[in-house]
């Protein structure tokens, strides 16, 4: 009888140990997954906010070149710096945003030399900036 009771206690102890290990493993796995998601979200948020800043600065350069005819504030070299920075920042984001920044860079390459006097060129680049902003907003909305 005593032996049966000891054996029963031993079984309960073993079952408790197994469940404890199982819950610890599940808890640890969830914690690791949650940390990865949090880091991803933080990286995407930081990149998105920086992209929005750079996009608005690029827009300011274009407006200074076309509307203000300011050769300093509207210098296309400043635009190239912004466009390349935007493309570089997008490399750590989602493919849709990368495609939008690629389209922006292509539009800039085609139109940079005429933005100071051609409204069509300005419109084309500004449209690509708006498309890129839209993709940034969509990425921010998708974050958990």
Secondary structure as UniProt FT lines:
FT   HELIX           2..66
FT   TURN            71..74
FT   HELIX           76..90
FT   TURN            91..92
FT   HELIX           95..111
FT   HELIX           112..114
FT   TURN            115..117
FT   HELIX           119..142
//
